[in-house]
Amino acid sequence: MEYGELSDFLRKRREALQPEDVGMPRGRRRRTPGLRREEVAALASMSTDYYSRLEGGRGPQPSAEMLSAIARALRLTLAERDYLFVLAGHGTPPRVTRLDHVNPGLLRILDRLDDTPAVVLNRLGETLAQTRAHVAFEGEQTNYDGLDRFAVHRWFMGDKGNYQEREWANHGRILVSMLREVFAADGPKSQAATIVRVLSERSPEFAALWAAHEVGHAHTQTKWFRHPVVGELELHCQVMSDSDQQQTLLVFTATPGSESAERLRLLTVVGSNEGNFWKGLADSGQA
């Protein structure tokens, strides 16, 4: 049971919830950010003393029933509820999987998407496989060394890829949220813990997001990019997850007939004949 993590998570979620969110009057003399501890206890039908000791990191391990009541009181999302159970020691032990072994089914899908930007990631955001169109879209991502193998490390060390600036804040929250869930499941001696420790020391941006203790942020359906050759792209991000291998397939498409669709089609030329394409641009002065 992760007392420190559990205490911090409960406090942050309580402070983020306003009285109006749960049908309570705000009152005139409220100084506490968000809900008071006694209000959460009342919503969860438990004593204020019990909840206060739990949030203070002093209580015994709560039962699954107590955790469910707290999750309802704090209006937790499904991802946040599962995360709460993991922190309290009730989570299912993580499956033992090879992080570098791509699920064969996902590979078969990837084979049929060669002219579409698509990528397979493991649970830590390490790129396991890309289509040729994705290499043309975001560059080769399977040959990084060290912690740069993980997207979250590259992102907070300054490599924002082709994402437009409007995407930076939200995408950073997504990466931290995903890392936090892996960290909670794998523990303080895991690869996730190493990434957290290094980024906390080197990136103030990461440290601030980590301190916010947010989980459950998923990839948005629409994303904006700026490719150095074809320009701005508005793409739809479809996500397919494999729970057994704990891997994710991301597929990027554009609305048919749109300008982004035409630019994405041009990227297939980059993917199939990359050398001649870039040489032609250089010779014409467009590169």
C-alpha positions as CSV (number, residue, x, y, z in Angstrom):
1,M,0.0,0.0,0.0
2,E,1.5,3.3,-1.1
3,Y,0.5,5.6,1.8
4,G,2.2,8.7,0.5
5,E,0.9,8.4,-3.0
6,L,-2.6,7.5,-1.7
7,S,-2.7,10.4,0.7
8,D,-1.6,12.9,-2.0
9,F,-4.0,11.6,-4.6
10,L,-7.0,11.8,-2.3
11,R,-6.1,15.3,-1.2
12,K,-5.5,16.5,-4.8
13,R,-8.8,15.1,-6.0
14,R,-10.7,16.5,-2.9
15,E,-9.3,20.0,-3.6
16,A,-10.2,19.8,-7.2
17,L,-13.9,19.1,-6.5
18,Q,-16.1,22.1,-5.8
19,P,-19.3,22.0,-3.5
20,E,-21.4,22.8,-6.5
21,D,-20.1,19.7,-8.2
22,V,-21.8,17.5,-5.6
23,G,-24.9,19.6,-4.9
24,M,-23.6,21.2,-1.7
25,P,-23.9,24.9,-0.9
26,R,-20.6,26.8,-0.9
27,G,-21.4,29.0,2.1
28,R,-19.9,32.4,2.9
29,R,-16.8,31.6,4.8
30,R,-15.3,28.8,2.8
31,R,-11.5,29.0,2.7
32,T,-10.6,25.4,1.9
33,P,-9.9,24.8,-1.8
34,G,-12.4,22.3,-3.0
35,L,-14.3,20.1,-0.6
36,R,-13.7,19.8,3.2
37,R,-12.7,16.4,4.6
38,E,-15.9,16.2,6.5
39,E,-17.9,16.8,3.3
40,V,-16.1,13.9,1.5
41,A,-16.7,11.7,4.6
42,A,-20.4,12.5,4.6
43,L,-20.7,11.8,0.9
44,A,-19.0,8.4,1.4
45,S,-21.1,7.6,4.5
46,M,-18.1,7.2,6.8
47,S,-16.8,9.0,9.8
48,T,-14.7,12.2,9.4
49,D,-12.0,10.7,11.6
50,Y,-11.7,7.6,9.4
51,Y,-11.4,9.6,6.2
52,S,-9.0,12.1,7.7
53,R,-6.7,9.4,8.9
54,L,-6.8,7.8,5.5
55,E,-6.0,11.0,3.7
56,G,-3.3,11.8,6.3
57,G,-1.6,8.5,5.6
58,R,-2.3,7.1,9.0
59,G,-5.2,4.8,8.6
60,P,-5.4,1.1,8.0
61,Q,-5.7,-0.4,4.6
62,P,-9.3,0.4,3.5
63,S,-11.6,-2.3,2.2
64,A,-12.8,-2.5,-1.4
65,E,-16.2,-1.3,-0.2
66,M,-14.7,1.8,1.4
67,L,-12.7,2.6,-1.7
68,S,-15.7,2.3,-3.8
69,A,-17.6,4.7,-1.6
70,I,-14.7,7.2,-1.6
71,A,-14.5,6.9,-5.4
72,R,-18.2,7.8,-5.7
73,A,-17.8,10.7,-3.2
74,L,-14.9,12.2,-5.1
75,R,-16.6,11.6,-8.5
76,L,-13.6,9.7,-9.8
77,T,-13.5,8.5,-13.4
78,L,-13.2,4.8,-14.0
79,A,-9.4,5.2,-14.6
80,E,-9.0,7.2,-11.4
81,R,-11.1,4.6,-9.4
82,D,-8.8,1.8,-10.7
83,Y,-5.8,3.8,-9.8
84,L,-7.1,4.4,-6.3
85,F,-7.5,0.6,-5.8
86,V,-4.0,0.0,-7.0
87,L,-2.6,2.6,-4.6
88,A,-4.5,1.0,-1.7
89,G,-3.1,-2.4,-2.5
90,H,-6.2,-4.0,-4.0
91,G,-5.1,-3.8,-7.7
92,T,-4.5,-6.9,-9.8
93,P,-0.8,-7.6,-10.1
94,P,0.5,-6.4,-13.5
95,R,0.9,-9.1,-16.2
96,V,4.5,-10.1,-16.9
97,T,5.0,-9.2,-20.5
98,R,8.0,-8.5,-22.7
99,L,8.1,-4.8,-23.5
100,D,9.9,-5.4,-26.8
101,H,7.6,-8.1,-28.2
102,V,4.9,-6.7,-30.5
103,N,1.5,-8.5,-30.4
104,P,1.2,-10.5,-33.7
105,G,-2.4,-9.3,-34.2
106,L,-1.3,-5.6,-34.0
107,L,1.5,-6.3,-36.4
108,R,-1.0,-7.8,-38.9
109,I,-3.1,-4.7,-38.7
110,L,0.0,-2.5,-39.1
111,D,1.0,-4.5,-42.3
112,R,-2.3,-3.4,-43.9
113,L,-1.8,0.3,-43.0
114,D,1.4,0.9,-44.8
115,D,0.2,4.1,-46.5
116,T,-1.2,5.4,-43.2
117,P,0.7,6.8,-40.2
118,A,0.4,4.2,-37.5
119,V,2.5,3.2,-34.6
120,V,2.6,0.5,-31.8
121,L,3.6,1.6,-28.3
122,N,4.2,-0.4,-25.2
123,R,2.8,0.7,-21.8
124,L,5.7,3.0,-21.2
125,G,5.4,4.8,-24.5
126,E,8.3,3.1,-26.2
127,T,7.8,2.7,-30.0
128,L,7.8,-0.9,-31.0
129,A,6.8,-0.7,-34.7
130,Q,5.9,2.0,-37.3
131,T,4.4,2.0,-40.8
132,R,6.6,3.7,-43.5
133,A,4.1,6.5,-43.6
134,H,4.5,7.1,-39.8
135,V,8.3,7.2,-40.3
136,A,7.7,9.9,-42.9
137,F,5.3,11.6,-40.6
138,E,7.2,11.7,-37.3
139,G,10.6,10.2,-38.1
140,E,12.2,6.9,-37.1
141,Q,11.4,6.2,-33.5
142,T,12.6,2.7,-32.9
143,N,16.4,3.4,-32.8
144,Y,16.6,5.6,-29.7
145,D,19.0,4.6,-26.8
146,G,18.6,5.0,-23.0
147,L,15.7,6.9,-21.6
148,D,15.1,8.6,-25.0
149,R,13.4,5.3,-26.0
150,F,10.4,6.6,-24.0
151,A,8.2,9.3,-25.5
152,V,7.6,11.0,-22.2
153,H,11.4,11.5,-21.6
154,R,11.9,12.9,-25.1
155,W,8.9,15.2,-24.7
156,F,10.0,16.8,-21.4
157,M,13.6,17.0,-22.5
158,G,12.5,19.3,-25.3
159,D,11.6,17.1,-28.2
160,K,7.9,18.0,-29.0
161,G,8.1,16.3,-32.4
162,N,5.7,17.7,-35.0
163,Y,2.9,18.6,-32.6
164,Q,1.7,22.2,-32.9
165,E,2.1,24.4,-29.9
166,R,-1.7,24.3,-29.2
167,E,-1.2,20.6,-28.4
168,W,1.7,20.9,-26.0
169,A,-0.1,21.4,-22.7
170,N,-2.7,18.6,-23.2
171,H,-0.3,16.1,-24.7
172,G,2.1,16.6,-21.8
173,R,-0.7,15.8,-19.4
174,I,-1.6,12.7,-21.3
175,L,2.0,11.4,-21.2
176,V,2.4,12.1,-17.4
177,S,-1.0,10.5,-16.7
178,M,0.0,7.3,-18.5
179,L,3.4,7.2,-16.8
180,R,1.8,7.6,-13.4
181,E,-0.5,4.7,-13.9
182,V,2.4,2.5,-14.8
183,F,4.4,3.8,-11.9
184,A,1.6,3.0,-9.5
185,A,1.3,-0.6,-10.8
186,D,5.1,-1.4,-11.1
187,G,6.4,0.3,-7.9
188,P,9.4,2.3,-6.8
189,K,12.1,0.0,-8.3
190,S,10.6,-0.1,-11.8
191,Q,11.7,1.5,-15.1
192,A,8.8,3.9,-14.7
193,A,10.2,5.0,-11.3
194,T,13.6,5.7,-13.0
195,I,11.9,7.9,-15.6
196,V,10.0,9.8,-12.9
197,R,13.1,10.4,-10.8
198,V,15.2,11.6,-13.8
199,L,12.5,13.9,-15.2
200,S,11.6,15.3,-11.8
201,E,15.2,16.4,-11.5
202,R,15.7,17.8,-15.0
203,S,12.3,19.1,-16.1
204,P,10.3,21.7,-14.0
205,E,7.4,21.3,-16.4
206,F,7.3,17.5,-15.7
207,A,7.7,18.1,-11.9
208,A,4.7,20.4,-11.9
209,L,2.5,18.0,-13.8
210,W,3.6,15.1,-11.6
211,A,2.7,17.1,-8.5
212,A,-0.8,17.6,-9.9
213,H,-1.4,13.9,-9.5
214,E,-3.7,13.5,-12.4
215,V,-4.6,10.2,-14.0
216,G,-7.0,9.0,-16.7
217,H,-6.1,11.5,-19.5
218,A,-6.5,9.7,-22.8
219,H,-5.5,10.6,-26.4
220,T,-7.8,13.1,-27.9
221,Q,-9.5,12.2,-31.2
222,T,-8.3,15.3,-33.0
223,K,-4.7,16.4,-33.0
224,W,-2.8,19.2,-34.8
225,F,0.6,18.8,-36.3
226,R,3.1,20.8,-38.4
227,H,5.2,18.7,-40.7
228,P,8.4,20.3,-41.9
229,V,7.6,19.5,-45.5
230,V,3.9,19.2,-46.1
231,G,2.8,21.8,-43.5
232,E,-0.1,21.8,-41.0
233,L,-2.2,18.7,-40.5
234,E,-5.4,18.2,-38.7
235,L,-5.6,14.4,-38.0
236,H,-7.9,12.0,-36.2
237,C,-6.3,9.7,-33.8
238,Q,-7.8,6.2,-33.4
239,V,-6.6,4.1,-30.5
240,M,-6.7,0.3,-30.3
241,S,-5.4,-1.3,-27.1
242,D,-4.3,-4.9,-26.4
243,S,-4.8,-5.6,-22.7
244,D,-2.8,-8.8,-22.7
245,Q,0.4,-7.4,-24.1
246,Q,-0.4,-3.9,-22.7
247,Q,0.3,-2.3,-26.0
248,T,-1.5,0.4,-28.0
249,L,-1.9,1.0,-31.7
250,L,-2.4,4.6,-32.8
251,V,-3.7,5.3,-36.3
252,F,-3.7,8.8,-37.8
253,T,-6.2,9.7,-40.5
254,A,-7.6,12.8,-42.1
255,T,-11.1,13.8,-43.2
256,P,-11.6,12.6,-46.9
257,G,-11.4,15.5,-49.3
258,S,-9.7,17.9,-46.8
259,E,-6.5,19.7,-47.3
260,S,-5.0,17.5,-44.6
261,A,-6.0,14.4,-46.5
262,E,-4.1,15.6,-49.6
263,R,-1.0,16.5,-47.5
264,L,-1.2,13.1,-45.8
265,R,-1.3,11.5,-49.3
266,L,1.9,13.3,-50.1
267,L,3.5,11.8,-47.0
268,T,2.9,8.3,-48.5
269,V,5.3,9.4,-51.3
270,V,7.8,10.3,-48.6
271,G,7.3,6.9,-47.1
272,S,7.6,4.9,-50.3
273,N,10.4,6.9,-52.0
274,E,11.9,9.0,-49.3
275,G,15.3,9.5,-50.6
276,N,14.2,10.8,-54.1
277,F,11.5,12.9,-52.6
278,W,13.7,14.8,-50.2
279,K,16.4,15.2,-52.9
280,G,13.8,16.6,-55.3
281,L,12.7,19.2,-52.7
282,A,16.3,20.2,-52.0
283,D,17.0,20.6,-55.8
284,S,13.9,22.8,-56.2
285,G,14.7,25.0,-53.2
286,Q,11.6,24.0,-51.3
287,A,13.3,22.0,-48.5
